[in-house]
């Protein structure tokens, strides 16, 4: 069993930056690919970024490429999402997710989800 707890959300002006963190419980964090997803009001949850177990492979949605960066620290059981040049359309609840023994996290294939953290970007 893995518990995921996100933090770092908040209100920021367009063009600003935020860094989200996701802390995982358990001793097998390094065996999980980790990902970030987001869900805006009235919309489906969508993929944002993912990172392989070692951190050597990363994936990004086209909408965030060049602005967001995912990283992980296996010693701290944590994954991060650095968000720069934020836009109002980035406003959403951001969720951390984990998939065991994989190099990728998909919405359908995630084994565990966090409770989410709100990010609001004002124009």
C-alpha positions as CSV (number, residue, x, y, z in Angstrom):
1,X,0.0,0.0,0.0
2,X,1.3,3.4,-1.0
3,X,-0.1,6.7,0.3
4,X,0.5,9.9,-1.7
5,X,0.2,13.4,-0.3
6,X,0.5,16.4,-2.5
7,X,1.5,19.9,-1.4
8,X,2.6,23.2,-2.9
9,X,-0.5,24.4,-4.6
10,X,-1.9,27.9,-4.3
11,X,-2.8,31.1,-6.1
12,X,-0.3,32.7,-8.5
13,X,-0.4,35.3,-11.2
14,X,0.0,34.4,-14.8
15,X,3.7,34.1,-15.7
16,X,4.6,33.0,-12.2
17,X,5.9,29.7,-10.8
18,X,4.9,27.0,-8.4
19,X,6.6,23.8,-7.2
20,X,4.4,20.9,-6.3
21,X,5.6,18.1,-4.1
22,X,4.2,14.6,-3.6
23,X,5.4,12.6,-0.6
24,X,5.0,8.8,-0.7
25,X,4.8,6.4,2.1
26,X,6.3,2.9,2.0
27,X,9.7,1.4,1.3
28,X,9.3,0.6,-2.3
29,X,9.0,4.1,-3.8
30,X,11.8,3.5,-6.2
31,X,9.8,0.7,-7.8
32,X,7.0,3.1,-8.9
33,X,6.8,5.3,-11.9
34,X,5.3,8.6,-10.8
35,X,3.1,11.0,-12.6
36,X,1.2,14.2,-12.3
37,X,-2.3,14.7,-13.6
38,X,-4.8,17.6,-13.4
39,X,-8.5,18.2,-13.5
40,X,-10.2,21.5,-14.2
41,X,-13.9,22.0,-13.3
42,X,-16.1,20.3,-15.8
43,X,-13.3,18.6,-17.6
44,X,-11.8,15.1,-17.5
45,X,-8.6,14.4,-15.6
46,X,-5.6,14.8,-17.9
47,X,-2.0,13.7,-18.0
48,X,0.6,16.3,-17.3
49,X,3.9,14.6,-16.8
50,X,5.5,11.3,-15.7
51,X,8.9,10.0,-14.7
52,X,10.4,6.5,-14.7
53,X,11.5,4.7,-11.6
54,X,15.1,5.9,-11.9
55,X,14.2,9.3,-13.1
56,X,16.1,8.9,-16.4
57,X,13.0,9.0,-18.6
58,X,10.4,11.8,-18.5
59,X,7.2,12.4,-20.4
60,X,5.2,15.6,-20.8
61,X,1.9,16.7,-22.2
62,X,2.3,19.0,-25.2
63,X,0.5,21.7,-23.3
64,X,3.2,21.9,-20.6
65,X,6.4,21.1,-22.6
66,X,9.1,23.6,-22.0
67,X,7.3,25.1,-19.0
68,X,6.9,22.2,-16.5
69,X,9.6,19.9,-15.2
70,X,9.1,16.6,-13.3
71,X,11.8,15.2,-11.0
72,X,12.1,12.7,-8.2
73,X,14.2,12.0,-5.2
74,X,14.1,8.3,-4.3
75,X,16.0,8.9,-1.1
76,X,13.2,11.2,0.1
77,X,10.3,9.2,-1.4
78,X,9.2,12.3,-3.3
79,X,8.3,13.5,-6.7
80,X,8.1,17.2,-7.8
81,X,6.6,19.3,-10.5
82,X,8.2,22.6,-11.2
83,X,5.7,24.8,-13.0
84,X,7.0,27.9,-14.7
85,X,5.4,30.5,-17.0
86,X,2.0,29.6,-15.6
87,X,-1.1,30.4,-17.6
88,X,-4.8,30.7,-16.5
89,X,-5.5,27.5,-18.4
90,X,-3.2,25.6,-16.0
91,X,-5.8,26.2,-13.2
92,X,-6.9,22.8,-11.9
93,X,-6.6,20.3,-9.1
94,X,-3.3,18.6,-9.5
95,X,-2.9,14.9,-8.6
96,X,0.1,12.7,-8.0
97,X,-0.2,9.1,-9.2
98,X,2.0,6.0,-9.0
99,X,2.3,2.8,-11.1
100,X,4.2,-0.2,-9.8
101,X,7.0,-1.7,-11.8
102,X,6.6,0.6,-14.8
103,X,8.3,3.4,-16.6
104,X,5.1,5.3,-17.2
105,X,1.9,6.3,-15.5
106,X,-1.4,6.5,-17.4
107,X,-4.7,7.6,-16.0
108,X,-6.2,4.2,-16.4
109,X,-3.1,2.3,-15.2
110,X,-2.3,4.2,-12.0
111,X,-2.2,2.0,-8.9
112,X,-2.4,4.9,-6.4
113,X,-3.6,8.5,-6.3
114,X,-3.1,11.4,-4.0
115,X,-5.9,13.6,-2.8
116,X,-4.9,16.5,-5.0
117,X,-3.8,20.1,-4.5
118,X,-5.4,23.2,-6.0
119,X,-3.5,25.4,-8.4
120,X,-5.1,28.7,-9.4
121,X,-3.5,31.0,-12.0
122,X,-5.0,34.5,-12.2
123,X,-4.8,36.6,-15.3
